Amino acid sequence: MIAPKKLLVCSVLAILSACKGGAAPAPSTTTGSPAPSSAAVRAPAAEVATAPAEAAPAAAAPGSAAAAPAAEAAVAAPTVAVAEPTGPVIEAGCSYDARQLQGSVGTAFRVSCPANCNQRSIYGTGIYTADTSICQAGIHAGAIPMEGGTLTLVLQPGRLAYRGSEQNGLQSRDYGKYPSSFAIVTAGRAPAGSVSAASAAPGAGGPLAAS
C-alpha cells in the first residue's frame, strides 16, 4: 500500500514541475516589452532637442540684418549740395553785400573778392544777415582766403536770430531778427538748414562790377 502512494505523489510532483516549466517563458515576454517603450520615449526627446537648435540661427539672422540700417541711419550729412551757378561772376568790393543782389530765395551767385577784406562787421556763421559784407563772410566761412578769390553764395530767407563765432581769423557777431540772409557755399555745399537751389544768377554777359 505504501509504494503505490509514493508513486502517486511522485507523479503529481512531476506534473506540477512540468506545469511550472511551461509557464517560465511568460516572464520573458513581459520583460521584453519595456525595451521598445523606453526607446519610444527617448526618440521624441531627441526630436524636441534638435528643433530649437535648428531655429536658433534663423532667429539670429533678423537681428543682424536690423543692425545694418541703424548704423547707416547714424550717418547724417551736415551740409546740402548746391550746383555751381551759371550766371556771370560779380566783381565785388569789400563793402558789397547781399542787399544789392536781385533774385529770389535759393538763387545762387558767384562773387569775386579782392584781398584784405577785414574791416567791416559780420553777423552770423555760415548763414549771414544780408547787410554783412559778402567777401568778409566768405573769409569767415572758409570759402576764400584773406588774399581774395571767387566764392558762391545762395540767397536765404530772413531768420529770427544769427549766431556769431570766431573762424579763420575773423570774428562774427550775434544778431537778432533780420528780413533776409545769404549762405556761403564751401566745397560745393551750403550749411545745413539753408535753402539751396541749382538756379543760376540772373543776368548775362561778362562779369559785373560792384563796390
C-alpha positions as CSV (number, residue, x, y, z in Angstrom):
1,M,0.0,0.0,0.0
2,I,2.8,2.4,0.7
3,A,4.6,2.0,-2.5
4,P,1.7,3.0,-4.8
5,K,1.1,6.2,-2.7
6,K,4.7,7.2,-3.1
7,L,4.4,6.6,-6.8
8,L,1.3,8.7,-6.9
9,V,2.9,11.6,-5.1
10,C,5.9,11.5,-7.4
11,S,3.6,11.5,-10.4
12,V,1.8,14.6,-9.1
13,L,5.1,16.4,-8.3
14,A,6.3,15.6,-11.8
15,I,3.2,17.1,-13.3
16,L,3.5,20.2,-11.2
17,S,7.1,20.7,-12.1
18,A,6.2,20.2,-15.8
19,C,3.5,23.0,-15.5
20,K,5.9,25.3,-13.9
21,G,8.4,24.7,-16.6
22,G,5.8,25.6,-19.3
23,A,4.9,28.9,-17.6
24,A,8.5,30.1,-17.5
25,P,8.5,31.7,-20.9
26,A,5.7,34.1,-19.9
27,P,8.0,36.4,-17.8
28,S,10.4,36.7,-20.8
29,T,7.6,38.3,-22.9
30,T,6.8,40.8,-20.2
31,T,10.4,41.8,-19.6
32,G,10.9,42.3,-23.3
33,S,8.1,44.8,-23.7
34,P,9.6,47.7,-21.7
35,A,12.6,48.0,-24.0
36,P,10.6,49.2,-27.0
37,S,8.5,51.5,-24.8
38,S,11.7,53.2,-23.3
39,A,13.1,53.6,-26.8
40,A,9.8,55.1,-28.0
41,V,10.1,57.7,-25.1
42,R,13.7,58.6,-26.0
43,A,13.0,59.2,-29.7
44,P,10.6,62.2,-29.2
45,A,13.0,63.7,-26.7
46,A,15.8,63.7,-29.3
47,E,13.5,65.3,-31.8
48,V,12.5,68.0,-29.4
49,A,16.1,68.8,-28.5
50,T,17.1,69.3,-32.1
51,A,14.2,71.6,-33.0
52,P,15.4,74.7,-31.0
53,A,19.0,74.2,-32.3
54,E,17.8,74.5,-35.9
55,A,15.6,77.5,-35.1
56,A,18.4,79.4,-33.3
57,P,20.3,80.6,-36.5
58,A,17.0,81.7,-38.1
59,A,16.3,83.9,-35.1
60,A,19.8,85.5,-35.2
61,A,19.6,86.4,-38.9
62,P,16.9,89.1,-38.5
63,G,18.8,90.7,-35.6
64,S,22.0,91.1,-37.7
65,A,20.1,92.4,-40.6
66,A,18.3,95.0,-38.5
67,A,21.6,96.3,-37.2
68,A,22.8,97.5,-40.6
69,P,20.1,100.2,-41.2
70,A,20.8,101.5,-37.7
71,A,24.4,102.1,-38.5
72,E,23.6,103.8,-41.7
73,A,21.0,106.0,-40.1
74,A,23.6,107.2,-37.7
75,V,25.4,108.8,-40.6
76,A,23.9,112.3,-41.4
77,A,25.3,114.9,-43.8
78,P,25.8,118.4,-42.2
79,T,25.5,120.2,-45.4
80,V,23.3,120.4,-48.5
81,A,24.8,120.1,-52.0
82,V,24.5,123.1,-54.3
83,A,25.0,123.2,-58.0
84,E,27.5,125.7,-59.4
85,P,25.6,128.7,-60.7
86,T,25.9,129.5,-64.4
87,G,25.5,133.3,-64.2
88,P,28.2,135.9,-64.6
89,V,30.8,136.4,-61.8
90,I,30.2,139.6,-59.9
91,E,33.5,141.6,-59.4
92,A,32.7,142.9,-55.9
93,G,34.5,145.2,-53.4
94,C,34.9,144.6,-49.7
95,S,31.7,146.5,-48.8
96,Y,29.4,144.7,-51.3
97,D,26.6,142.9,-49.5
98,A,23.6,140.7,-50.5
99,R,21.1,143.5,-50.3
100,Q,22.3,144.6,-53.7
101,L,21.6,141.2,-55.3
102,Q,18.4,140.8,-57.3
103,G,16.9,137.3,-57.1
104,S,14.5,135.0,-55.2
105,V,15.3,132.8,-52.2
106,G,17.5,129.9,-53.4
107,T,19.2,131.9,-56.3
108,A,22.9,131.3,-56.4
109,F,25.6,133.9,-57.3
110,R,29.3,133.8,-57.8
111,V,31.3,136.8,-56.4
112,S,34.9,137.6,-56.9
113,C,36.5,139.3,-53.9
114,P,39.7,141.4,-53.6
115,A,42.4,140.9,-50.9
116,N,42.3,142.1,-47.3
117,C,38.5,142.4,-46.8
118,N,38.6,142.5,-43.0
119,Q,37.3,146.0,-41.9
120,R,33.6,145.5,-41.7
121,S,31.2,143.8,-39.3
122,I,30.0,140.2,-39.9
123,Y,26.7,138.8,-38.4
124,G,26.1,135.1,-38.4
125,T,28.0,131.9,-39.1
126,G,27.6,130.0,-42.4
127,I,24.4,131.9,-42.9
128,Y,24.7,135.7,-42.5
129,T,22.5,138.8,-42.5
130,A,22.0,140.3,-45.9
131,D,23.8,143.5,-44.8
132,T,27.0,141.6,-44.0
133,S,30.0,142.1,-46.4
134,I,29.9,139.1,-48.7
135,C,33.7,138.9,-49.1
136,Q,34.3,139.1,-45.3
137,A,31.6,136.4,-44.8
138,G,33.4,134.3,-47.4
139,I,36.7,134.6,-45.5
140,H,34.9,133.8,-42.2
141,A,33.2,130.7,-43.6
142,G,36.5,129.5,-45.2
143,A,35.3,129.8,-48.8
144,I,38.2,132.1,-49.7
145,P,41.5,133.2,-48.1
146,M,42.4,136.7,-46.9
147,E,44.1,137.1,-50.3
148,G,40.7,137.1,-52.0
149,G,39.1,134.8,-54.5
150,T,35.8,133.7,-56.0
151,L,33.0,132.3,-53.8
152,T,29.4,131.1,-54.3
153,L,26.5,132.3,-52.2
154,V,22.8,131.4,-52.1
155,L,20.1,133.9,-51.1
156,Q,18.2,132.9,-48.0
157,P,15.0,134.0,-46.2
158,G,15.3,136.1,-43.0
159,R,15.9,134.5,-39.7
160,L,14.8,135.2,-36.1
161,A,18.4,135.1,-34.9
162,Y,22.0,134.7,-36.1
163,R,24.9,133.3,-34.0
164,G,28.4,134.7,-34.2
165,S,31.7,132.9,-34.0
166,E,35.5,133.2,-34.5
167,Q,36.7,131.5,-37.6
168,N,39.6,131.8,-40.0
169,G,41.0,134.9,-38.3
170,L,37.7,136.9,-38.3
171,Q,35.1,137.4,-35.5
172,S,31.4,137.5,-36.4
173,R,28.7,138.8,-34.1
174,D,25.3,137.6,-32.9
175,Y,22.3,139.4,-34.3
176,G,18.5,139.2,-33.8
177,K,15.8,139.2,-36.4
178,Y,16.7,140.2,-39.9
179,P,14.4,140.1,-43.0
180,S,16.9,138.5,-45.4
181,S,20.1,136.4,-45.4
182,F,22.6,134.6,-47.6
183,A,24.5,131.3,-47.2
184,I,28.2,130.9,-48.1
185,V,28.9,127.7,-50.1
186,T,32.1,125.9,-49.2
187,A,33.4,122.9,-51.2
188,G,30.2,122.8,-53.3
189,R,28.0,122.7,-50.2
190,A,25.8,125.1,-48.3
191,P,25.3,125.0,-44.5
192,A,22.6,122.5,-43.2
193,G,19.2,124.2,-42.9
194,S,19.8,126.6,-45.8
195,V,17.7,126.8,-48.9
196,S,19.8,125.5,-51.8
197,A,19.0,125.7,-55.5
198,A,20.6,124.9,-58.8
199,S,19.1,128.1,-60.3
200,A,21.6,130.5,-62.0
201,A,22.1,134.1,-61.0
202,P,20.0,136.4,-63.2
203,G,21.8,138.4,-66.0
204,A,24.0,137.6,-68.9
205,G,27.3,138.7,-70.4
206,G,30.6,139.3,-68.7
207,P,31.5,140.0,-65.1
208,L,29.5,142.6,-63.2
209,A,31.4,145.4,-61.4
210,A,30.3,146.3,-57.9
211,S,31.7,148.2,-55.0
